Amino acid sequence: MSRIDIQHAHDLPPDAARRAVEDAVIKLGQKVGLDYRWEGDTVHFVRTGVDGRIDLLPGQVHVTAKLGLLFAAMRGTIESELLRILKERL
């Protein structure tokens, strides 16, 4: 099992950061079929082979995910795409 751990700083107000994170999860979900749900300031996302979360913190987001065997081989690509989306939206 492979893991992703990304911390990304932002300077958005909390409501705008929450919308940006949700937009990012929706965009990723459309590409790879993720389901997601909010629990407080954390969005949990899941699909077969991926189990992760994005914690919305003051001034930063923290993305963690566990990747199954199939997605572990694409870890670098997945991390790059996540970082691109975070930079674009936050």
N, CA, C and O atoms as a GROMACS GRO file, in nm:
protein
  360
    1MET      N    1   0.084  -0.118   0.000
    1MET     CA    2   0.000   0.000   0.000
    1MET      C    3   0.088   0.124   0.000
    1MET      O    4   0.189   0.130   0.071
    2SER      N    5   0.051   0.221  -0.079
    2SER     CA    6   0.125   0.346  -0.092
    2SER      C    7   0.043   0.458  -0.030
    2SER      O    8  -0.080   0.451  -0.021
    3ARG      N    9   0.113   0.562   0.013
    3ARG     CA   10   0.045   0.675   0.076
    3ARG      C   11   0.081   0.807   0.008
    3ARG      O   12   0.190   0.824  -0.047
    4ILE      N   13  -0.015   0.898   0.014
    4ILE     CA   14   0.006   1.036  -0.032
    4ILE      C   15  -0.010   1.125   0.090
    4ILE      O   16  -0.102   1.107   0.170
    5ASP      N   17   0.079   1.221   0.104
    5ASP     CA   18   0.073   1.317   0.214
    5ASP      C   19   0.118   1.452   0.160
    5ASP      O   20   0.237   1.474   0.135
    6ILE      N   21   0.024   1.543   0.140
    6ILE     CA   22   0.052   1.674   0.082
    6ILE      C   23  -0.001   1.782   0.175
    6ILE      O   24  -0.115   1.775   0.222
    7GLN      N   25   0.082   1.882   0.202
    7GLN     CA   26   0.037   2.002   0.272
    7GLN      C   27   0.051   2.119   0.176
    7GLN      O   28   0.156   2.138   0.114
    8HIS      N   29  -0.056   2.197   0.165
    8HIS     CA   30  -0.057   2.307   0.069
    8HIS      C   31  -0.111   2.432   0.138
    8HIS      O   32  -0.223   2.433   0.189
    9ALA      N   33  -0.030   2.537   0.139
    9ALA     CA   34  -0.070   2.664   0.203
    9ALA      C   35  -0.167   2.740   0.112
    9ALA      O   36  -0.163   2.728  -0.010
   10HIS      N   37  -0.254   2.819   0.175
   10HIS     CA   38  -0.346   2.907   0.102
   10HIS      C   39  -0.373   3.030   0.185
   10HIS      O   40  -0.345   3.033   0.305
   11ASP      N   41  -0.429   3.133   0.121
   11ASP     CA   42  -0.461   3.255   0.194
   11ASP      C   43  -0.608   3.294   0.176
   11ASP      O   44  -0.644   3.412   0.185
   12LEU      N   45  -0.691   3.195   0.150
   12LEU     CA   46  -0.834   3.220   0.131
   12LEU      C   47  -0.908   3.222   0.264
   12LEU      O   48  -0.866   3.158   0.360
   13PRO      N   49  -1.019   3.296   0.270
   13PRO     CA   50  -1.105   3.288   0.388
   13PRO      C   51  -1.163   3.146   0.397
   13PRO      O   52  -1.171   3.077   0.295
   14PRO      N   53  -1.204   3.102   0.514
   14PRO     CA   54  -1.252   2.964   0.532
   14PRO      C   55  -1.362   2.920   0.434
   14PRO      O   56  -1.355   2.810   0.380
   15ASP      N   57  -1.462   3.004   0.411
   15ASP     CA   58  -1.570   2.965   0.320
   15ASP      C   59  -1.520   2.946   0.177
   15ASP      O   60  -1.560   2.851   0.109
   16ALA      N   61  -1.434   3.036   0.132
   16ALA     CA   62  -1.379   3.025  -0.004
   16ALA      C   63  -1.288   2.902  -0.016
   16ALA      O   64  -1.288   2.834  -0.118
   17ALA      N   65  -1.210   2.875   0.088
   17ALA     CA   66  -1.123   2.756   0.086
   17ALA      C   67  -1.206   2.629   0.082
   17ALA      O   68  -1.172   2.534   0.012
   18ARG      N   69  -1.316   2.628   0.157
   18ARG     CA   70  -1.404   2.510   0.157
   18ARG      C   71  -1.463   2.487   0.017
   18ARG      O   72  -1.467   2.374  -0.032
   19ARG      N   73  -1.509   2.594  -0.047
   19ARG     CA   74  -1.564   2.582  -0.183
   19ARG      C   75  -1.457   2.532  -0.281
   19ARG      O   76  -1.484   2.449  -0.367
   20ALA      N   77  -1.334   2.584  -0.266
   20ALA     CA   78  -1.225   2.545  -0.356
   20ALA      C   79  -1.191   2.397  -0.337
   20ALA      O   80  -1.168   2.326  -0.435
   21VAL      N   81  -1.188   2.352  -0.213
   21VAL     CA   82  -1.159   2.210  -0.186
   21VAL      C   83  -1.270   2.123  -0.243
   21VAL      O   84  -1.243   2.021  -0.306
   22GLU      N   85  -1.394   2.162  -0.222
   22GLU     CA   86  -1.505   2.083  -0.275
   22GLU      C   87  -1.502   2.079  -0.428
   22GLU      O   88  -1.526   1.974  -0.488
   23ASP      N   89  -1.472   2.192  -0.491
   23ASP     CA   90  -1.459   2.195  -0.638
   23ASP      C   91  -1.350   2.099  -0.684
   23ASP      O   92  -1.367   2.028  -0.784
   24ALA      N   93  -1.238   2.097  -0.611
   24ALA     CA   94  -1.127   2.008  -0.647
   24ALA      C   95  -1.169   1.861  -0.635
   24ALA      O   96  -1.138   1.780  -0.722
   25VAL      N   97  -1.239   1.828  -0.528
   25VAL     CA   98  -1.283   1.690  -0.508
   25VAL      C   99  -1.385   1.650  -0.615
   25VAL      O  100  -1.381   1.539  -0.666
   26ILE      N  101  -1.475   1.741  -0.648
   26ILE     CA  102  -1.573   1.713  -0.754
   26ILE      C  103  -1.501   1.688  -0.887
   26ILE      O  104  -1.534   1.595  -0.959
   27LYS      N  105  -1.403   1.772  -0.917
   27LYS     CA  106  -1.328   1.757  -1.043
   27LYS      C  107  -1.256   1.622  -1.047
   27LYS      O  108  -1.261   1.551  -1.148
   28LEU      N  109  -1.188   1.589  -0.938
   28LEU     CA  110  -1.121   1.458  -0.933
   28LEU      C  111  -1.222   1.344  -0.939
   28LEU      O  112  -1.199   1.243  -1.005
   29GLY      N  113  -1.333   1.362  -0.871
   29GLY     CA  114  -1.437   1.259  -0.871
   29GLY      C  115  -1.491   1.231  -1.010
   29GLY      O  116  -1.521   1.116  -1.043
   30GLN      N  117  -1.502   1.334  -1.091
   30GLN     CA  118  -1.550   1.315  -1.228
   30GLN      C  119  -1.448   1.238  -1.311
   30GLN      O  120  -1.484   1.163  -1.401
   31LYS      N  121  -1.320   1.256  -1.281
   31LYS     CA  122  -1.215   1.188  -1.356
   31LYS      C  123  -1.200   1.041  -1.316
   31LYS      O  124  -1.182   0.954  -1.401
   32VAL      N  125  -1.208   1.014  -1.186
   32VAL     CA  126  -1.178   0.878  -1.138
   32VAL      C  127  -1.291   0.812  -1.061
   32VAL      O  128  -1.275   0.701  -1.011
   33GLY      N  129  -1.405   0.878  -1.051
   33GLY     CA  130  -1.520   0.816  -0.986
   33GLY      C  131  -1.515   0.812  -0.834
   33GLY      O  132  -1.547   0.710  -0.774
   34LEU      N  133  -1.473   0.922  -0.772
   34LEU     CA  134  -1.469   0.928  -0.626
   34LEU      C  135  -1.606   0.960  -0.568
   34LEU      O  136  -1.683   1.036  -0.626
   35ASP      N  137  -1.633   0.902  -0.453
   35ASP     CA  138  -1.744   0.944  -0.369
   35ASP      C  139  -1.683   1.026  -0.256
   35ASP      O  140  -1.571   0.998  -0.214
   36TYR      N  141  -1.755   1.127  -0.207
   36TYR     CA  142  -1.700   1.208  -0.099
   36TYR      C  143  -1.811   1.251  -0.004
   36TYR      O  144  -1.929   1.251  -0.038
   37ARG      N  145  -1.768   1.288   0.117
   37ARG     CA  146  -1.859   1.343   0.216
   37ARG      C  147  -1.781   1.433   0.310
   37ARG      O  148  -1.664   1.408   0.341
   38TRP      N  149  -1.847   1.539   0.355
   38TRP     CA  150  -1.787   1.631   0.451
   38TRP      C  151  -1.817   1.582   0.591
   38TRP      O  152  -1.926   1.531   0.619
   39GLU      N  153  -1.721   1.599   0.678
   39GLU     CA  154  -1.737   1.574   0.822
   39GLU      C  155  -1.664   1.688   0.891
   39GLU      O  156  -1.542   1.683   0.909
   40GLY      N  157  -1.738   1.791   0.930
   40GLY     CA  158  -1.675   1.912   0.984
   40GLY      C  159  -1.594   1.981   0.876
   40GLY      O  160  -1.646   2.013   0.769
   41ASP      N  161  -1.466   2.004   0.905
   41ASP     CA  162  -1.377   2.068   0.809
   41ASP      C  163  -1.290   1.967   0.734
   41ASP      O  164  -1.183   2.002   0.683
   42THR      N  165  -1.336   1.844   0.729
   42THR     CA  166  -1.264   1.738   0.659
   42THR      C  167  -1.354   1.677   0.554
   42THR      O  168  -1.469   1.642   0.582
   43VAL      N  169  -1.301   1.664   0.433
   43VAL     CA  170  -1.374   1.593   0.328
   43VAL      C  171  -1.306   1.457   0.310
   43VAL      O  172  -1.186   1.448   0.287
   44HIS      N  173  -1.387   1.352   0.322
   44HIS     CA  174  -1.339   1.216   0.302
   44HIS      C  175  -1.376   1.175   0.160
   44HIS      O  176  -1.487   1.199   0.114
   45PHE      N  177  -1.281   1.112   0.090
   45PHE     CA  178  -1.310   1.063  -0.044
   45PHE      C  179  -1.268   0.917  -0.056
   45PHE      O  180  -1.171   0.873   0.007
   46VAL      N  181  -1.342   0.844  -0.137
   46VAL     CA  182  -1.319   0.700  -0.146
   46VAL      C  183  -1.362   0.647  -0.281
   46VAL      O  184  -1.455   0.699  -0.344
   47ARG      N  185  -1.297   0.545  -0.323
   47ARG     CA  186  -1.336   0.461  -0.436
   47ARG      C  187  -1.253   0.334  -0.422
   47ARG      O  188  -1.159   0.331  -0.343
   48THR      N  189  -1.284   0.234  -0.495
   48THR     CA  190  -1.206   0.112  -0.486
   48THR      C  191  -1.060   0.144  -0.513
   48THR      O  192  -1.025   0.197  -0.619
   49GLY      N  193  -0.975   0.112  -0.417
   49GLY     CA  194  -0.832   0.136  -0.432
   49GLY      C  195  -0.781   0.270  -0.382
   49GLY      O  196  -0.661   0.295  -0.386
   50VAL      N  197  -0.872   0.356  -0.336
   50VAL     CA  198  -0.832   0.488  -0.285
   50VAL      C  199  -0.918   0.520  -0.163
   50VAL      O  200  -1.040   0.508  -0.166
   51ASP      N  201  -0.852   0.562  -0.055
   51ASP     CA  202  -0.921   0.605   0.066
   51ASP      C  203  -0.844   0.725   0.121
   51ASP      O  204  -0.730   0.711   0.165
   52GLY      N  205  -0.907   0.842   0.118
   52GLY     CA  206  -0.832   0.960   0.160
   52GLY      C  207  -0.918   1.066   0.225
   52GLY      O  208  -1.039   1.052   0.242
   53ARG      N  209  -0.850   1.173   0.261
   53ARG     CA  210  -0.917   1.286   0.324
   53ARG      C  211  -0.840   1.413   0.296
   53ARG      O  212  -0.720   1.411   0.270
   54ILE      N  213  -0.913   1.524   0.301
   54ILE     CA  214  -0.852   1.656   0.292
   54ILE      C  215  -0.899   1.734   0.414
   54ILE      O  216  -1.018   1.762   0.430
   55ASP      N  217  -0.804   1.769   0.498
   55ASP     CA  218  -0.834   1.848   0.617
   55ASP      C  219  -0.814   1.994   0.584
   55ASP      O  220  -0.708   2.036   0.539
   56LEU      N  221  -0.918   2.072   0.606
   56LEU     CA  222  -0.915   2.216   0.582
   56LEU      C  223  -0.874   2.283   0.713
   56LEU      O  224  -0.950   2.285   0.810
   57LEU      N  225  -0.753   2.338   0.713
   57LEU     CA  226  -0.696   2.402   0.832
   57LEU      C  227  -0.679   2.551   0.805
   57LEU      O  228  -0.678   2.592   0.689
   58PRO      N  229  -0.665   2.632   0.908
   58PRO     CA  230  -0.641   2.774   0.884
   58PRO      C  231  -0.511   2.793   0.805
   58PRO      O  232  -0.402   2.759   0.853
   59GLY      N  233  -0.522   2.847   0.685
   59GLY     CA  234  -0.405   2.877   0.604
   59GLY      C  235  -0.345   2.760   0.528
   59GLY      O  236  -0.244   2.777   0.459
   60GLN      N  237  -0.402   2.642   0.540
   60GLN     CA  238  -0.349   2.529   0.464
   60GLN      C  239  -0.450   2.416   0.454
   60GLN      O  240  -0.545   2.407   0.531
   61VAL      N  241  -0.426   2.330   0.355
   61VAL     CA  242  -0.500   2.205   0.345
   61VAL      C  243  -0.400   2.092   0.357
   61VAL      O  244  -0.285   2.104   0.315
   62HIS      N  245  -0.446   1.982   0.414
   62HIS     CA  246  -0.362   1.864   0.432
   62HIS      C  247  -0.434   1.746   0.367
   62HIS      O  248  -0.542   1.706   0.411
   63VAL      N  249  -0.372   1.693   0.263
   63VAL     CA  250  -0.429   1.580   0.188
   63VAL      C  251  -0.354   1.454   0.227
   63VAL      O  252  -0.231   1.448   0.219
   64THR      N  253  -0.428   1.352   0.269
   64THR     CA  254  -0.369   1.222   0.294
   64THR      C  255  -0.455   1.117   0.225
   64THR      O  256  -0.577   1.130   0.219
   65ALA      N  257  -0.390   1.015   0.173
   65ALA     CA  258  -0.464   0.909   0.105
   65ALA      C  259  -0.384   0.780   0.109
   65ALA      O  260  -0.261   0.780   0.105
   66LYS      N  261  -0.456   0.671   0.116
   66LYS     CA  262  -0.399   0.538   0.103
   66LYS      C  263  -0.438   0.487  -0.035
   66LYS      O  264  -0.554   0.491  -0.074
   67LEU      N  265  -0.338   0.438  -0.108
   67LEU     CA  266  -0.362   0.388  -0.242
   67LEU      C  267  -0.342   0.237  -0.245
   67LEU      O  268  -0.242   0.186  -0.195
   68GLY      N  269  -0.438   0.168  -0.304
   68GLY     CA  270  -0.426   0.025  -0.322
   68GLY      C  271  -0.323  -0.007  -0.429
   68GLY      O  272  -0.262   0.084  -0.486
   69LEU      N  273  -0.305  -0.132  -0.457
   69LEU     CA  274  -0.202  -0.179  -0.550
   69LEU      C  275  -0.210  -0.113  -0.687
   69LEU      O  276  -0.108  -0.066  -0.738
   70LEU      N  277  -0.328  -0.108  -0.746
   70LEU     CA  278  -0.342  -0.050  -0.880
   70LEU      C  279  -0.304   0.097  -0.881
   70LEU      O  280  -0.232   0.142  -0.970
   71PHE      N  281  -0.353   0.173  -0.784
   71PHE     CA  282  -0.326   0.317  -0.780
   71PHE      C  283  -0.186   0.349  -0.728
   71PHE      O  284  -0.134   0.456  -0.756
   72ALA      N  285  -0.126   0.258  -0.653
   72ALA     CA  286   0.010   0.280  -0.603
   72ALA      C  287   0.107   0.299  -0.718
   72ALA      O  288   0.202   0.377  -0.708
   73ALA      N  289   0.084   0.228  -0.828
   73ALA     CA  290   0.171   0.241  -0.945
   73ALA      C  291   0.159   0.379  -1.009
   73ALA      O  292   0.249   0.421  -1.082
   74MET      N  293   0.049   0.449  -0.982
   74MET     CA  294   0.026   0.582  -1.040
   74MET      C  295   0.040   0.693  -0.937
   74MET      O  296  -0.008   0.804  -0.959
   75ARG      N  297   0.106   0.664  -0.826
   75ARG     CA  298   0.116   0.759  -0.716
   75ARG      C  299   0.172   0.894  -0.761
   75ARG      O  300   0.114   0.998  -0.727
   76GLY      N  301   0.280   0.895  -0.836
   76GLY     CA  302   0.341   1.020  -0.882
   76GLY      C  303   0.246   1.104  -0.965
   76GLY      O  304   0.238   1.225  -0.948
   77THR      N  305   0.174   1.039  -1.055
   77THR     CA  306   0.077   1.109  -1.141
   77THR      C  307  -0.037   1.165  -1.057
   77THR      O  308  -0.080   1.278  -1.080
   78ILE      N  309  -0.085   1.088  -0.962
   78ILE     CA  310  -0.195   1.131  -0.876
   78ILE      C  311  -0.150   1.251  -0.792
   78ILE      O  312  -0.224   1.349  -0.780
   79GLU      N  313  -0.030   1.243  -0.733
   79GLU     CA  314   0.021   1.355  -0.653
   79GLU      C  315   0.036   1.481  -0.738
   79GLU      O  316   0.000   1.590  -0.694
   80SER      N  317   0.090   1.466  -0.857
   80SER     CA  318   0.108   1.581  -0.946
   80SER      C  319  -0.026   1.646  -0.979
   80SER      O  320  -0.037   1.768  -0.979
   81GLU      N  321  -0.125   1.564  -1.008
   81GLU     CA  322  -0.258   1.617  -1.041
   81GLU      C  323  -0.321   1.687  -0.920
   81GLU      O  324  -0.381   1.794  -0.935
   82LEU      N  325  -0.308   1.628  -0.803
   82LEU     CA  326  -0.360   1.692  -0.681
   82LEU      C  327  -0.293   1.827  -0.658
   82LEU      O  328  -0.361   1.925  -0.630
   83LEU      N  329  -0.162   1.831  -0.669
   83LEU     CA  330  -0.090   1.958  -0.649
   83LEU      C  331  -0.130   2.062  -0.752
   83LEU      O  332  -0.148   2.179  -0.718
   84ARG      N  333  -0.146   2.021  -0.876
   84ARG     CA  334  -0.188   2.113  -0.982
   84ARG      C  335  -0.325   2.173  -0.949
   84ARG      O  336  -0.344   2.294  -0.960
   85ILE      N  337  -0.419   2.088  -0.910
   85ILE     CA  338  -0.553   2.134  -0.878
   85ILE      C  339  -0.551   2.226  -0.756
   85ILE      O  340  -0.619   2.329  -0.755
   86LEU      N  341  -0.475   2.190  -0.653
   86LEU     CA  342  -0.468   2.275  -0.534
   86LEU      C  343  -0.408   2.411  -0.567
   86LEU      O  344  -0.460   2.514  -0.522
   87LYS      N  345  -0.301   2.414  -0.645
   87LYS     CA  346  -0.241   2.542  -0.684
   87LYS      C  347  -0.337   2.626  -0.766
   87LYS      O  348  -0.341   2.748  -0.753
   88GLU      N  349  -0.412   2.560  -0.850
   88GLU     CA  350  -0.507   2.629  -0.939
   88GLU      C  351  -0.624   2.689  -0.859
   88GLU      O  352  -0.670   2.799  -0.890
   89ARG      N  353  -0.671   2.618  -0.760
   89ARG     CA  354  -0.793   2.659  -0.689
   89ARG      C  355  -0.768   2.732  -0.557
   89ARG      O  356  -0.852   2.811  -0.513
   90LEU      N  357  -0.654   2.706  -0.495
   90LEU     CA  358  -0.627   2.771  -0.366
   90LEU      C  359  -0.518   2.874  -0.386
   90LEU      O  360  -0.479   2.940  -0.290
   0.00000   0.00000   0.00000
